[in-house]
Structures are given as structure tokens and as C-alpha cells.
């Protein structure tokens, strides 16, 4: 099944008069999705990779195919009963556990262009530090957008479900993508070309790039491990066993290290890359709880991470390796999507909450709660810019998810509530490098990027897109500016 979603499991079903789902998979799906559902030219069809996709969506893809991909429509070839069998099949684990090892990773490595033959200066007229990388999750494509003219310079197909936010080389020339089914891709923003790709796992969380631009670290769910890649060509350097799924990996530039949160072990790992030939031996920091996601203090000395036992957040001092305090916050704060800014000369941090309609604002010096801001519903993303008066926060999980709040960074009051496209989810803001404009996603198959003037709040342009789930400004990311995610 070209770019479908499935593996052999239901051998016994045929004997009981049900459709022979295993035979259907072998005939229509195996060529693209692999013998054990681990993926091939099509994505992996494992519960870990498809966990966020609803059965109705799986059925629709099987019946209608996926536009702008190799996934064909099968409504005319398979009965409704056969399709129902396949939908159910995909939500079950394989009969034999799927595996992926270092040899599989090395064998998957592909060089797509010879970097030595490409110019090392931008081959376009856009400001290379004001480009946006836009993930269109509706049809699995990437757009490269000129952040001054708001025009698309390039659009290309990505692997299935790019996840965790693209990351950039320190000079902004290269961008690295991680897909949910383990593919890592390297793209040259100067030449608008894919350079290399490699598959490191069956299910991947996210990646980080070292401050010196030499290394890429990838955190994986299946198998639970860390993969170190050479940032120049994505060749495999090392696989680190963790004994746990990996929640998240980030680079901490002032520390010359990667920071890793583990999903199944009460530990944070720090991996130094300061040496010319780093060994990537973990410094293990004990936590009081497993950590789902985290954010840093502006100086990268402290880690603020979610903690279910603490009923909110847990602050860990990275220098001493000690837990500083717990921060009780009702609901499920989404700390990895929080943001910080200066208020009355002091740093504050704000986090949305994915289960309650509230935003928590914390004093970053004392870690005390300053204010709970009630919102129209649970939110997912908060973004701002040093030159913006407001922090923009969505209400992604609520019934009013077509709204977005603009919170005054000094008064901590909701100053405006916009509804950019009534009835369609508004989410994820990113500013241009100078903060003059911002891009907001309309998270729908008939969605758009809406460009706003950040001062007047007037709409400047609307660019139609298929569920643009995130957009990332090169300059903001490589300079780790206030108000954006890191």
C-alpha cells in the first residue's frame, strides 16, 4: 500500500471467516511499508508512530490516498470490511517486536548531493537569517519562506510527521529535520537542496545540534536510545543505550553540552561536546520524577521540567546537579512550549497548560507563582519577541481553539483576543527576526499562514497552506532570542 499505514499479525482472523488482513497487507502494503511495518519508501506503521492519528483518519487515508505523495487510494480495490480490518490492524503491536540497530542505521544513510560542489553563499536573494522553515503537516511537506517578502522559495516532501521542531546549524546555513518514524534529514538553505538523510530509529522524539555545529544528537522512543550523528553528512558516530525512552534533547550553548530528559528513569543526562573528540559519556543527574519536557533559565544554569509527582514543575540546578524546588501547578503545564521575558527588570517565565484554561507566570529568581491568567481553554504554544509588547498564546485544546490571546507582558492581562479564521484552529506564532511581523498558523487542511504587523495587529498577508503546524525563523533560532523556543 503506497504510503499507507500497516504488518502481519492477524493470521488467525482468516480462519474465523474474517478478512485475511495479513494477506491484504502483504499484497497492497508491504512493498512500501516493510515486512514488519518498520517502513521503507512509506512511513512506519507502528502504534508508536501513529499514536496521534485517529482511526477515522487512517480509514480516510486508505480509502482516498494522500495528495502529493505516493499513497494511492484503495477504496476501489478493498471492501469496507477489508479497510476496517486494516484500520484495526494498525492500532495493534506487531506479532514480532519491531527492531532497529546500528547496522540498520548505517545501511539507511544516503547522500543526496555533493556538498563540496555547492556554493557556500546563498543562491537566492532573501536574507538568509530571516528565512522561515514551515512544516505543513497536512500533506507532509516543508516550505522555505522569505521572511521579508513572504513568498515561498522552495517546497519539498518530508518524511512522515516531522516532529520536535527543525534545528539549525550555528551559522544558519543548514537545517535538520526529525520525523516521527526516525528519519533525520539535512537541508542546505543556501542552495535550497536536500543533502543527506539517515534513519536512526523506528520512533523518534526530537534532535539537537551542538553549539559548534559538529554534532547532531537524536532522542528516540523505539528503541529507547540516543544517536550521535556527524552534522556535516549525518553519518553515524555513536549509539548510546539509555535503558529508557527519551523525552527530549536540547543543546545548552553556554555549557557546551546536550541536555537529555528520560521518560522511564528519574534522571537528566548532560553530554559534553566541549572536547575536540568528545566521548559523549553521560553525566547523570538524579531527579525526583521522570521528566516529560523541559525549558531552561535564560543563563542555562537551571532546568524547569514537568513533574507529575510535584503536581507541576521541578527545578534542577545543572551546576550542582541538585533539585532546587518543586513548583505546584494545577493541570498539565506544557513547559517546553513556555517562554520568558523581562518584567520590571526581572525575568519571568510563562507556561501554557494542556489540560486547564490557564497560563502560569513564574518569577525566575524565586520560582514563585506570580499569577494564573485564565484563558478560553487549554493551550499548547506561547511565543513572543523582545520587540513585541505582547506574548501570543493559543487555546489549542479548547472549544474556542479558533481564538488566540495577546497578553501584555508588563500588566499580565489579556489585552486582545483575536479570531483569525473563525471555526478553524489558530496556533503557533513565530516572529520575523526584527520582530516587526509575525506568522500565525491556521491548523487546518484548508489552512493558512497569516502574517500580522506586530505593532498595529493588522493582517498583512494570508498564504494558503495545508495544516501548517509550525514555523521557525533562522535568525531567532540560532541567536536563541528571548520569546522563542530553543
C-alpha positions as CSV (number, residue, x, y, z in Angstrom):
1,X,0.0,0.0,0.0
2,X,1.9,3.1,-1.1
3,X,2.3,5.4,1.9
4,X,-0.5,3.8,3.8
5,X,-0.4,2.8,7.4
6,X,0.2,-1.3,8.5
7,X,2.3,-5.9,9.2
8,X,1.5,-9.5,9.5
9,X,-0.5,-10.1,12.7
10,X,-4.0,-11.4,12.1
11,X,-3.1,-14.8,10.7
12,X,-5.8,-16.4,12.7
13,X,-8.6,-14.0,11.6
14,X,-8.9,-15.6,8.2
15,X,-9.6,-19.0,9.8
16,X,-12.6,-17.5,11.6
17,X,-14.2,-16.1,8.4
18,X,-12.8,-12.5,8.8
19,X,-10.9,-10.8,6.0
20,X,-7.3,-12.1,5.7
21,X,-5.8,-8.9,6.8
22,X,-2.3,-10.3,6.7
23,X,-2.7,-11.2,3.0
24,X,-4.1,-7.8,2.3
25,X,-1.1,-6.2,3.9
26,X,1.3,-8.4,2.0
27,X,-0.4,-7.7,-1.3
28,X,-1.0,-4.0,-1.0
29,X,1.2,-2.5,1.7
30,X,4.4,-4.5,2.3
31,X,6.3,-3.1,-0.6
32,X,6.2,0.4,0.7
33,X,5.8,-0.1,4.4
34,X,8.1,-3.0,5.1
35,X,7.8,-6.6,6.1
36,X,7.4,-5.9,9.8
37,X,5.7,-2.5,9.4
38,X,9.0,-0.7,10.1
39,X,8.7,1.4,6.9
40,X,10.5,1.5,3.6
41,X,9.6,4.1,1.0
42,X,6.5,4.7,3.0
43,X,6.4,5.5,6.8
44,X,6.5,3.0,9.6
45,X,3.0,1.8,10.6
46,X,3.5,1.1,14.2
47,X,1.3,2.2,17.1
48,X,4.2,4.4,18.4
49,X,4.4,6.2,15.1
50,X,0.6,6.5,14.5
51,X,-0.5,7.2,18.1
52,X,-1.9,10.6,17.4
53,X,-3.7,9.6,14.3
54,X,-7.4,8.8,14.8
55,X,-9.0,5.6,13.3
56,X,-11.2,7.8,11.1
57,X,-8.1,9.5,9.7
58,X,-6.4,6.2,9.0
59,X,-9.5,5.0,7.2
60,X,-9.6,8.1,5.1
61,X,-6.0,7.8,4.0
62,X,-6.6,4.1,3.0
63,X,-9.7,5.0,1.1
64,X,-8.7,8.2,-0.5
65,X,-4.9,8.2,-0.5
66,X,-2.8,11.1,0.4
67,X,-2.4,14.1,-2.1
68,X,1.1,15.0,-3.2
69,X,2.5,11.6,-2.1
70,X,3.0,8.0,-3.3
71,X,0.0,6.9,-1.2
72,X,-2.7,5.6,-3.6
73,X,-6.4,5.4,-2.9
74,X,-7.7,1.9,-2.2
75,X,-11.5,2.4,-1.9
76,X,-12.0,0.8,-5.3
77,X,-9.7,-2.2,-4.5
78,X,-10.7,-3.1,-1.0
79,X,-14.1,-3.7,0.6
80,X,-15.2,-1.7,3.6
81,X,-14.7,-4.8,5.7
82,X,-11.1,-5.1,4.5
83,X,-10.4,-1.5,5.2
84,X,-11.9,-1.8,8.7
85,X,-9.6,-4.8,9.3
86,X,-6.6,-2.8,8.3
87,X,-7.5,0.2,10.4
88,X,-7.8,-2.1,13.4
89,X,-4.6,-3.9,12.5
90,X,-2.6,-0.7,12.5
91,X,-3.5,0.1,16.1
92,X,-2.1,-3.3,17.3
93,X,1.6,-4.0,18.0
94,X,3.3,-6.4,15.6
95,X,3.3,-10.1,16.2
96,X,7.1,-9.9,16.4
97,X,8.6,-6.8,18.1
98,X,10.0,-4.4,15.6
99,X,13.7,-3.8,16.0
100,X,16.3,-1.3,14.7
101,X,20.1,-1.4,15.4
102,X,23.3,0.5,14.4
103,X,23.7,-1.6,11.3
104,X,20.2,-0.7,10.1
105,X,21.1,2.9,10.7
106,X,24.3,2.8,8.7
107,X,22.6,0.9,5.9
108,X,19.9,3.6,5.6
109,X,22.4,6.5,5.2
110,X,22.0,8.3,1.9
111,X,24.0,11.2,0.4
112,X,21.7,13.2,-1.9
113,X,24.1,15.9,-3.0
114,X,27.8,16.6,-3.0
115,X,28.2,19.5,-0.6
116,X,31.8,20.1,-1.8
117,X,30.4,21.0,-5.2
118,X,27.8,23.5,-3.9
119,X,28.4,27.3,-3.4
120,X,28.9,28.3,0.2
121,X,27.0,31.6,-0.3
122,X,23.2,31.9,-0.6
123,X,22.0,31.3,-4.2
124,X,18.8,33.3,-3.7
125,X,18.1,37.0,-2.9
126,X,16.4,36.5,0.5
127,X,18.0,37.4,3.8
128,X,19.4,34.1,4.9
129,X,18.8,34.9,8.6
130,X,15.2,36.0,8.0
131,X,14.1,32.8,6.3
132,X,11.3,30.7,7.8
133,X,11.2,26.9,7.7
134,X,7.5,25.9,7.7
135,X,6.2,22.4,8.4
136,X,3.0,21.6,6.5
137,X,1.8,18.5,8.5
138,X,-1.4,18.1,6.4
139,X,0.5,16.6,3.4
140,X,4.0,16.2,4.9
141,X,5.8,19.0,3.1
142,X,8.4,21.7,4.1
143,X,8.2,25.3,2.8
144,X,11.2,27.7,2.8
145,X,9.7,31.2,3.1
146,X,11.3,34.5,2.5
147,X,10.6,36.4,5.7
148,X,10.8,39.9,4.1
149,X,8.6,39.3,1.0
150,X,6.6,36.3,2.5
151,X,7.0,34.3,-0.7
152,X,7.8,30.6,-0.9
153,X,11.3,29.9,-2.2
154,X,11.1,26.1,-2.1
155,X,8.6,23.4,-1.2
156,X,9.5,19.7,-0.9
157,X,8.2,16.5,0.6
158,X,9.3,15.5,4.1
159,X,9.3,12.1,5.8
160,X,6.2,11.1,7.7
161,X,5.2,13.5,10.6
162,X,8.2,15.8,11.1
163,X,8.3,16.3,14.8
164,X,10.1,18.2,17.6
165,X,10.9,21.4,15.6
166,X,13.6,21.7,12.9
167,X,17.0,22.7,14.3
168,X,19.7,24.9,12.6
169,X,23.5,24.9,12.3
170,X,25.1,27.8,14.2
171,X,25.6,29.8,11.1
172,X,22.1,29.3,9.8
173,X,23.1,27.6,6.6
174,X,21.7,24.1,7.4
175,X,18.5,22.8,8.9
176,X,17.9,19.4,10.4
177,X,14.6,17.6,10.5
178,X,13.4,14.6,12.6
179,X,10.4,12.6,11.6
180,X,8.3,10.6,14.0
181,X,9.3,7.4,12.3
182,X,13.0,8.0,12.8
183,X,14.3,9.7,9.6
184,X,16.8,12.6,10.0
185,X,17.2,14.9,7.0
186,X,19.8,17.6,6.3
187,X,18.9,20.5,4.1
188,X,21.1,23.3,2.7
189,X,19.3,26.7,3.0
190,X,21.9,28.5,0.9
191,X,21.4,26.2,-2.1
192,X,17.8,25.0,-1.4
193,X,18.8,21.4,-1.6
194,X,18.5,18.2,0.5
195,X,22.0,17.0,1.3
196,X,21.6,13.7,3.2
197,X,19.3,11.6,5.3
198,X,19.5,8.6,7.6
199,X,17.1,6.6,9.7
200,X,18.1,6.2,13.3
201,X,15.1,4.6,15.0
202,X,11.5,3.4,14.5
203,X,10.1,6.2,16.6
204,X,12.0,9.5,17.4
205,X,11.2,12.4,19.7
206,X,13.5,15.2,18.6
207,X,17.0,16.3,17.8
208,X,19.5,19.0,18.8
209,X,22.6,20.5,17.2
210,X,25.8,21.3,19.1
211,X,26.9,24.9,19.5
212,X,30.0,24.3,17.4
213,X,27.9,22.7,14.6
214,X,29.8,19.4,14.6
215,X,27.2,17.0,16.1
216,X,23.6,16.1,16.0
217,X,22.0,14.3,18.9
218,X,18.7,12.4,18.4
219,X,16.5,11.2,21.2
220,X,14.4,8.1,20.4
221,X,11.4,6.2,21.8
222,X,11.8,3.0,19.9
223,X,14.3,1.7,20.5
224,X,14.9,3.9,23.6
225,X,18.4,5.3,23.0
226,X,20.4,8.3,21.8
227,X,22.0,8.6,18.4
228,X,25.0,10.8,17.7
229,X,25.5,11.9,14.1
230,X,28.2,13.9,12.2
231,X,26.4,17.2,11.4
232,X,28.3,17.5,8.1
233,X,26.7,14.5,6.4
234,X,24.6,12.7,9.0
235,X,26.9,9.7,9.2
236,X,26.6,7.6,12.3
237,X,29.1,8.4,15.1
238,X,27.7,6.5,18.1
239,X,24.6,4.9,19.6
240,X,24.1,5.4,23.4
241,X,21.9,3.0,25.3
242,X,19.7,4.8,27.8
243,X,17.6,2.0,29.3
244,X,14.7,4.3,28.8
245,X,12.7,6.1,26.2
246,X,14.0,9.7,25.6
247,X,11.6,12.5,26.4
248,X,13.6,15.3,24.9
249,X,17.1,16.5,23.9
250,X,18.3,20.1,23.7
251,X,21.6,21.9,23.3
252,X,22.8,24.2,26.1
253,X,25.2,26.6,24.3
254,X,26.8,28.3,27.3
255,X,27.6,24.8,28.8
256,X,28.9,23.3,25.5
257,X,26.7,20.3,26.2
258,X,23.5,18.5,25.3
259,X,20.8,18.0,28.0
260,X,18.6,14.9,27.9
261,X,15.4,14.1,29.8
262,X,14.5,10.4,30.1
263,X,10.9,9.1,30.1
264,X,11.3,6.0,32.2
265,X,14.2,6.8,34.6
266,X,14.4,9.6,37.2
267,X,17.4,11.1,35.6
268,X,18.6,14.0,33.5
269,X,21.8,13.4,31.4
270,X,24.3,16.0,30.4
271,X,26.6,15.1,27.4
272,X,29.5,17.4,27.0
273,X,30.8,18.2,23.5
274,X,33.5,20.7,24.6
275,X,36.5,18.4,23.8
276,X,37.8,18.1,20.3
277,X,36.9,14.4,20.3
278,X,34.1,14.2,22.8
279,X,33.3,10.7,24.2
280,X,29.6,11.6,24.9
281,X,29.7,9.9,28.3
282,X,26.7,11.0,30.3
283,X,26.8,12.9,33.5
284,X,23.8,11.6,35.3
285,X,21.7,14.0,37.4
286,X,19.1,12.5,39.7
287,X,15.6,13.9,39.5
288,X,12.7,13.3,41.8
289,X,10.5,12.2,38.9
290,X,10.6,11.3,35.3
291,X,10.6,14.4,33.1
292,X,8.3,14.7,30.1
293,X,9.6,18.0,28.7
294,X,11.6,21.0,30.0
295,X,12.8,24.5,29.5
296,X,15.9,26.4,30.5
297,X,16.5,29.5,32.6
298,X,18.0,32.3,30.3
299,X,21.5,31.5,31.6
300,X,21.1,27.8,31.1
301,X,22.1,27.1,34.7
302,X,18.7,25.7,35.7
303,X,16.2,23.3,34.2
304,X,12.5,23.7,34.6
305,X,10.8,20.4,33.9
306,X,7.4,18.9,34.2
307,X,6.9,16.6,37.1
308,X,3.7,14.7,37.8
309,X,4.7,13.9,41.4
310,X,5.3,17.5,42.1
311,X,1.9,18.3,40.6
312,X,3.5,20.8,38.2
313,X,7.2,21.6,37.7
314,X,10.6,20.6,39.1
315,X,13.6,22.9,39.1
316,X,17.1,21.3,38.8
317,X,20.3,23.2,39.1
318,X,22.6,21.9,36.4
319,X,25.8,23.0,38.0
320,X,25.2,21.3,41.4
321,X,23.0,18.5,40.0
322,X,20.5,19.2,42.8
323,X,16.8,19.6,42.7
324,X,16.2,23.2,43.8
325,X,12.4,23.2,44.3
326,X,9.1,21.8,43.1
327,X,6.5,24.2,41.7
328,X,2.9,23.1,42.2
329,X,0.9,23.9,39.2
330,X,-2.6,22.6,38.7
331,X,-3.2,20.6,35.5
332,X,-0.5,19.7,32.9
333,X,1.8,22.7,32.3
334,X,3.5,22.5,28.9
335,X,6.9,23.8,30.0
336,X,8.7,23.0,26.7
337,X,6.4,25.5,24.9
338,X,6.7,28.2,27.5
339,X,8.6,31.5,27.1
340,X,10.4,34.1,29.2
341,X,10.8,37.9,29.2
342,X,11.9,40.8,31.4
343,X,9.2,42.5,33.5
344,X,10.2,45.3,35.8
345,X,13.8,44.4,35.3
346,X,13.3,40.8,36.4
347,X,13.0,37.6,34.3
348,X,9.6,35.9,34.3
349,X,8.6,32.6,32.7
350,X,5.1,31.7,31.4
351,X,3.8,28.3,30.5
352,X,0.5,27.2,28.9
353,X,-1.5,24.3,30.3
354,X,-2.7,21.5,28.1
355,X,-5.5,20.4,30.5
356,X,-6.7,23.6,32.0
357,X,-7.6,27.0,30.6
358,X,-4.8,28.9,32.4
359,X,-1.4,30.4,31.9
360,X,1.1,30.3,34.8
361,X,3.6,33.1,35.2
362,X,6.6,32.4,37.4
363,X,9.4,34.6,38.9
364,X,12.6,33.0,37.5
365,X,14.6,34.2,40.5
366,X,12.4,32.8,43.3
367,X,10.4,30.3,41.2
368,X,7.3,31.6,42.9
369,X,4.0,31.8,41.1
370,X,3.2,35.4,40.2
371,X,-0.1,35.0,38.5
372,X,-2.5,32.5,37.0
373,X,-4.1,34.0,33.9
374,X,-7.5,32.4,33.0
375,X,-7.9,31.7,29.3
376,X,-10.6,30.4,27.0
377,X,-9.2,26.9,27.1
378,X,-6.1,24.7,27.4
379,X,-3.2,25.9,25.3
380,X,-0.2,24.5,23.5
381,X,2.2,27.2,22.4
382,X,3.3,30.6,23.6
383,X,5.6,32.9,21.7
384,X,6.9,36.5,21.8
385,X,9.8,38.7,20.8
386,X,12.0,41.2,22.6
387,X,10.5,44.0,20.4
388,X,6.9,42.9,21.0
389,X,4.6,44.2,23.7
390,X,2.7,41.0,23.8
391,X,3.1,37.3,24.2
392,X,0.8,35.3,22.0
393,X,-0.9,32.2,23.4
394,X,-3.3,29.8,21.7
395,X,-6.1,27.8,23.3
396,X,-5.4,24.8,21.1
397,X,-7.3,22.1,23.1
398,X,-10.4,24.1,24.0
399,X,-13.8,24.6,22.2
400,X,-12.7,28.1,21.4
401,X,-9.5,27.0,19.6
402,X,-10.0,29.5,16.8
403,X,-9.0,32.2,19.3
404,X,-5.6,33.4,20.3
405,X,-4.8,35.6,23.3
406,X,-2.4,38.6,23.3
407,X,-1.1,39.0,26.8
408,X,0.5,42.3,27.9
409,X,4.0,41.3,29.1
410,X,4.0,44.0,31.8
411,X,0.5,44.0,33.2
412,X,0.0,40.2,32.7
413,X,-3.5,40.9,31.4
414,X,-5.1,39.6,28.2
415,X,-5.1,42.8,26.1
416,X,-6.6,41.3,22.9
417,X,-8.3,38.1,21.8
418,X,-8.2,37.6,18.0
419,X,-10.1,35.0,15.9
420,X,-8.1,35.0,12.7
421,X,-10.3,32.4,10.9
422,X,-13.5,31.7,12.8
423,X,-14.1,28.0,13.2
424,X,-10.5,26.9,12.5
425,X,-7.7,26.3,15.0
426,X,-5.3,29.1,15.4
427,X,-1.9,28.1,16.8
428,X,1.9,28.6,16.9
429,X,3.3,32.1,16.3
430,X,6.8,33.0,15.2
431,X,8.2,36.4,14.7
432,X,10.4,37.8,11.9
433,X,14.0,38.3,13.0
434,X,13.4,42.0,13.8
435,X,10.0,41.4,15.4
436,X,8.1,43.7,13.1
437,X,5.9,40.9,11.7
438,X,4.7,37.6,12.9
439,X,3.3,34.5,11.3
440,X,0.4,32.5,12.8
441,X,-0.8,29.1,11.7
442,X,-4.3,28.2,10.9
443,X,-4.1,24.5,11.7
444,X,-6.5,23.0,9.1
445,X,-6.2,21.2,5.8
446,X,-7.6,24.3,4.2
447,X,-5.5,26.4,6.5
448,X,-3.1,29.3,6.0
449,X,-0.1,31.2,7.4
450,X,-1.4,34.7,8.4
451,X,1.1,37.5,8.5
452,X,0.4,40.2,11.1
453,X,2.0,43.6,11.8
454,X,3.2,43.0,15.4
455,X,2.5,46.6,16.4
456,X,-0.8,47.5,14.7
457,X,-2.1,43.9,14.8
458,X,-3.3,44.3,11.2
459,X,-3.3,41.4,8.8
460,X,-0.6,41.9,6.1
461,X,-0.9,38.7,4.1
462,X,-2.6,35.3,4.0
463,X,-0.7,32.3,2.5
464,X,-2.8,29.2,1.9
465,X,-1.3,26.0,3.3
466,X,-2.2,22.5,4.4
467,X,-2.2,22.4,8.2
468,X,1.0,24.5,8.8
469,X,1.8,23.1,12.2
470,X,4.9,25.1,12.9
471,X,7.2,27.7,11.5
472,X,10.8,28.6,12.6
473,X,12.8,31.7,11.9
474,X,16.5,31.1,11.2
475,X,17.9,34.2,13.0
476,X,15.7,33.8,16.1
477,X,16.6,30.2,16.5
478,X,20.4,30.4,16.0
479,X,20.6,33.5,18.3
480,X,18.4,31.9,20.9
481,X,16.4,35.1,21.2
482,X,14.0,35.9,24.0
483,X,10.5,34.8,23.4
484,X,11.0,31.8,21.0
485,X,11.5,28.1,21.7
486,X,15.0,26.6,21.9
